[in-house]
């Protein structure tokens, strides 16, 4: 399992260099396992379980200008650009979602690439006018632009889910900031 996670961490780090123009914010000084309680509008006597988050790697990152280029298997051109101004804090964060667990509504000051390792997570994103649910299963990935974007991830399945987030944020900024439910997102 540790070798598998190291492989995912390596793949995630490579994806930062090859896929993004930034990555997701993590809380400065947040180096160990943490839990975040959920906020939902469900009317149950028992609150949903917490997401368990653990920083697998944290480091300062100098300003970057990386350009990767090559070809796809079909022979078409491929390229990626990663550009930052100023120092960043880089994070690789492992999140485990028991069934029913949610991150609660939150934002990040920078973008992220999220890899779904196992299970299924549903993303509700306020940048979508209808806040439509987007579901991602093990073996898939998605991006979070950060900035003014407010979103919530939730495991709506019956088995645990796990994600690995690769994040770059402006140095010293909080990795995650709790937000109220957006006006266009009424998720129960």
C-alpha positions as CSV (number, residue, x, y, z in Angstrom):
1,X,0.0,0.0,0.0
2,X,2.9,2.4,0.8
3,X,4.5,1.7,-2.5
4,X,1.2,2.4,-4.3
5,X,0.8,5.7,-2.4
6,X,4.4,6.7,-3.2
7,X,3.7,5.9,-6.9
8,X,0.6,8.1,-6.7
9,X,2.5,10.9,-5.0
10,X,5.2,10.7,-7.7
11,X,2.5,10.7,-10.4
12,X,0.8,13.6,-8.7
13,X,4.0,15.6,-8.5
14,X,4.7,14.9,-12.1
15,X,1.2,16.1,-13.0
16,X,1.9,19.4,-11.3
17,X,4.8,20.0,-13.6
18,X,3.0,18.7,-16.7
19,X,-0.7,19.5,-16.3
20,X,-1.3,22.7,-14.4
21,X,-1.0,26.5,-14.2
22,X,-1.1,26.2,-10.4
23,X,-2.4,23.8,-7.8
24,X,-4.6,23.7,-4.6
25,X,-3.9,25.6,-1.4
26,X,-3.0,23.8,1.8
27,X,-2.9,25.4,5.2
28,X,0.5,26.8,6.2
29,X,1.9,24.7,9.0
30,X,-0.7,21.9,8.4
31,X,1.8,19.0,8.4
32,X,0.0,16.1,10.1
33,X,-3.3,14.3,9.9
34,X,-6.3,16.5,10.4
35,X,-10.0,16.0,10.2
36,X,-12.6,18.4,8.9
37,X,-16.2,18.2,10.0
38,X,-18.9,18.5,7.5
39,X,-21.7,20.9,7.1
40,X,-24.8,19.7,5.3
41,X,-28.4,20.6,5.4
42,X,-29.5,17.0,6.0
43,X,-31.8,16.6,9.0
44,X,-30.4,13.7,10.8
45,X,-29.6,13.3,14.5
46,X,-26.1,11.9,13.8
47,X,-23.7,14.1,11.9
48,X,-21.9,12.7,8.9
49,X,-18.4,11.2,9.5
50,X,-15.4,13.4,9.1
51,X,-12.9,13.5,6.2
52,X,-9.5,12.5,7.4
53,X,-6.7,14.5,5.7
54,X,-3.0,13.9,5.9
55,X,-0.2,15.9,4.3
56,X,2.1,13.5,2.5
57,X,4.5,16.2,1.4
58,X,4.9,19.9,2.1
59,X,7.7,22.2,0.8
60,X,8.3,25.8,-0.3
61,X,8.4,26.1,-4.1
62,X,10.5,28.8,-5.8
63,X,8.9,30.8,-8.7
64,X,8.3,28.5,-11.7
65,X,8.3,28.8,-15.4
66,X,8.1,25.2,-16.8
67,X,7.1,24.3,-20.3
68,X,6.7,20.7,-21.2
69,X,6.1,19.5,-24.8
70,X,6.0,16.3,-26.7
71,X,3.5,14.2,-28.6
72,X,0.5,12.0,-27.7
73,X,0.5,8.4,-28.7
74,X,-1.5,9.4,-31.8
75,X,1.4,11.7,-32.8
76,X,-0.4,15.0,-32.1
77,X,1.4,17.8,-30.3
78,X,1.1,18.0,-26.5
79,X,2.2,20.7,-24.2
80,X,1.8,22.0,-20.6
81,X,2.7,25.2,-18.8
82,X,3.2,25.8,-15.2
83,X,3.9,29.5,-14.2
84,X,4.0,31.1,-10.7
85,X,5.0,34.5,-9.5
86,X,6.6,34.7,-6.1
87,X,7.1,31.9,-3.6
88,X,4.5,29.1,-3.2
89,X,3.8,26.5,-0.7
90,X,3.4,23.0,-2.3
91,X,1.4,20.2,-0.8
92,X,0.4,16.7,-1.6
93,X,-2.6,15.8,0.6
94,X,-4.3,12.4,1.1
95,X,-8.0,12.6,1.9
96,X,-10.1,9.6,3.0
97,X,-13.9,10.0,2.8
98,X,-16.0,7.5,4.8
99,X,-19.5,7.0,3.3
100,X,-21.4,10.2,3.8
101,X,-18.4,12.4,4.6
102,X,-18.1,15.9,3.2
103,X,-15.5,18.6,3.1
104,X,-18.1,21.2,3.8
105,X,-18.2,24.4,1.6
106,X,-14.7,25.9,1.3
107,X,-12.3,27.7,-1.0
108,X,-8.5,27.7,-1.7
109,X,-6.3,30.6,-2.7
110,X,-4.7,28.6,-5.5
111,X,-5.6,25.8,-7.9
112,X,-5.4,22.0,-7.4
113,X,-5.2,18.7,-9.3
114,X,-7.2,16.0,-7.5
115,X,-6.6,12.3,-8.2
116,X,-9.3,9.9,-7.1
117,X,-7.5,6.8,-5.8
118,X,-10.5,4.7,-4.9
119,X,-14.3,5.0,-4.4
120,X,-16.3,7.9,-5.8
121,X,-16.5,11.5,-4.8
122,X,-19.1,14.1,-5.9
123,X,-17.9,17.7,-6.4
124,X,-20.4,20.6,-6.1
125,X,-18.8,23.8,-7.6
126,X,-20.3,27.3,-7.2
127,X,-18.7,28.4,-10.5
128,X,-21.4,26.2,-12.2
129,X,-24.6,28.4,-12.4
130,X,-26.7,25.4,-11.4
131,X,-24.1,23.9,-9.0
132,X,-24.5,20.6,-10.8
133,X,-23.0,17.5,-9.2
134,X,-20.0,16.1,-10.9
135,X,-19.0,12.6,-9.9
136,X,-15.5,11.2,-10.1
137,X,-14.5,7.5,-9.6
138,X,-11.2,5.8,-8.8
139,X,-8.7,6.3,-11.6
140,X,-10.0,9.7,-12.6
141,X,-8.9,13.3,-11.9
142,X,-10.2,16.8,-11.9
143,X,-9.0,20.3,-11.3
144,X,-10.1,23.1,-8.9
145,X,-9.2,26.6,-10.1
146,X,-9.1,28.0,-6.5
147,X,-9.4,31.7,-6.0
148,X,-13.1,32.8,-5.7
149,X,-14.3,29.2,-6.4
150,X,-16.3,27.7,-3.5
151,X,-16.9,24.0,-3.6
152,X,-17.7,20.9,-1.6
153,X,-16.7,17.3,-2.1
154,X,-18.8,14.5,-0.7
155,X,-18.8,10.7,-0.7
156,X,-22.3,9.8,-1.6
157,X,-21.5,6.1,-2.0
158,X,-21.5,3.2,0.3
159,X,-17.8,2.5,0.4
160,X,-14.9,4.7,1.5
161,X,-13.3,7.0,-1.1
162,X,-9.7,8.4,-1.3
163,X,-8.3,11.4,-3.1
164,X,-4.8,12.8,-3.5
165,X,-4.6,16.6,-4.0
166,X,-1.5,18.3,-5.4
167,X,-1.6,22.0,-4.5
168,X,0.4,25.2,-5.0
169,X,-0.7,28.3,-3.0
170,X,0.8,31.7,-2.4
171,X,3.4,31.2,0.4
172,X,2.0,31.6,3.9
173,X,-1.7,31.6,2.8
174,X,-4.2,29.2,4.5
175,X,-4.6,26.1,2.5
176,X,-8.4,25.9,3.0
177,X,-11.0,28.4,4.1
178,X,-14.5,27.4,5.3
179,X,-17.2,29.2,3.3
180,X,-21.0,29.5,3.6
181,X,-23.2,27.6,1.2
182,X,-23.3,29.6,-2.1
183,X,-26.7,31.0,-3.1
184,X,-26.8,28.9,-6.3
185,X,-25.9,25.6,-4.4
186,X,-28.6,24.2,-2.2
187,X,-27.4,20.7,-1.7
188,X,-29.0,18.5,1.0
